[in-house]
């Protein structure tokens, strides 16, 4: 048996005795017996996939659980636990043949009955699965039945064809619709812990301190190379410790001192310093996330689209993005990410700043300098920096913006309730163009967090989710793009870069478009 190495616990950490040499696991292959220590900027909410979740919760869960399908590196959907997927001629039936020889972390074999059991729990309204509305008919599709065909075959039936079914199953904010053993849930129906098929087993969670995972010695990888959340996910380290270090300066100090191995998301202001350090490696790759300024279009003042249009015209977006990201982010006024195959000429248009046109619109709207309250947060420094620059640029057009700085949880609560005039906000990656529009579009009476409530656009959006032909989908996306820019329910600003830093001895760790840390395929030399 080989013990986890002793973890460095200085004043910048809150480490108890339990943090030292917590786990013991036997090596599966001849690899250094090390624990990969990855920083998290905040604690997780739960380990229940897609339930009471946030981005950090997703990151941990996706190292433990796997779904039937998963996103590849290029944002396409590939098989994971499914060996094959067969779609019926009418597009309403999906039959998944499960891979043979896959076992859960508790040693029980993966079967079609487990998929059905988990699906029923996901779809139970009392569990509040993040993606329940996507499948119960209140969203973009309705799953009318799930059945076992044989012990390794499961069939899903939809009310109508949907181009988004597999994509939605793979969504990270859905927990990848991860398949877990029944031992994950108690006899009372309450969640215990994730017992999955993934490369790492869940071991411990000490709130506010760390989450420990150990290598799944019985992991059954796909052949080939790692590929996003699909592909070969062979674990090569003894385990992963996600260390909760909210303060960026403390995280940087820990990286430089060797107290941690990976910072998945480093501050732009630290990149130059870290790149000059021989003990550190820095990576930067474009993501499909989106940072933007949101408007509450039901607000008495901002309900006039001319004021929203004027604010958009007051901004020099490339200059703003250059300042906020130091050239790392990609300016983008579209909801469609710059790396998407659906990012065409209409999406790539970058309106120039026009203060005269902005002032003219304000005059037509009868704007008299009423203050606009914009919510922001320093939890993510770029949100605050965005807000400050928007405030300064808008002032040149005569628009008065007052900033209110909130902690992230409070800002998220205001966003969810639609309780704001304007807000600096960040959206996680959406890897399908319809989902990029879906994340902001909807009936505000039913989902207050939705920014854009335009019936005509919603009709186009529905069509885009039912058509598989790329050219036809592109035409619909382009129509929605034009309507979005006219309505201006928000101002898309840029797609940020995934900026990670590791110790020089870390081999195989890669940042990628989803900006989530992956522990598999990594070694410590």
Secondary structure as UniProt FT lines:
FT   STRAND          2..3
FT   TURN            11..12
FT   HELIX           17..19
FT   STRAND          24..25
FT   STRAND          35..40
FT   TURN            49..50
FT   HELIX           55..61
FT   TURN            62..64
FT   STRAND          69..71
FT   TURN            73..74
FT   STRAND          77..79
FT   STRAND          82..87
FT   TURN            89..90
FT   STRAND          93..98
FT   TURN            100..101
FT   TURN            105..106
FT   HELIX           112..122
FT   HELIX           125..127
FT   TURN            130..131
FT   HELIX           132..135
FT   STRAND          142..150
FT   TURN            151..152
FT   STRAND          153..158
FT   TURN            163..164
FT   HELIX           165..170
FT   HELIX           172..177
FT   HELIX           182..184
FT   TURN            187..188
FT   STRAND          200..206
FT   TURN            207..209
FT   STRAND          210..215
FT   TURN            217..218
FT   STRAND          226..227
FT   TURN            228..229
FT   STRAND          230..231
FT   STRAND          239..244
FT   HELIX           248..257
FT   STRAND          262..263
FT   HELIX           268..270
FT   HELIX           271..275
FT   TURN            278..279
FT   STRAND          280..286
FT   STRAND          290..295
FT   TURN            297..298
FT   TURN            300..303
FT   HELIX           305..313
FT   HELIX           317..325
FT   TURN            326..327
FT   STRAND          330..331
FT   TURN            338..339
FT   TURN            341..342
FT   HELIX           345..348
FT   HELIX           355..365
FT   STRAND          372..376
FT   HELIX           381..396
FT   TURN            397..398
FT   STRAND          401..405
FT   HELIX           408..417
FT   STRAND          422..427
FT   HELIX           433..438
FT   TURN            439..440
FT   TURN            444..446
FT   TURN            448..449
FT   HELIX           455..464
FT   TURN            465..466
FT   HELIX           470..487
FT   STRAND          490..495
FT   STRAND          497..503
FT   TURN            504..505
FT   STRAND          506..507
FT   TURN            513..514
FT   TURN            520..521
FT   STRAND          523..524
//
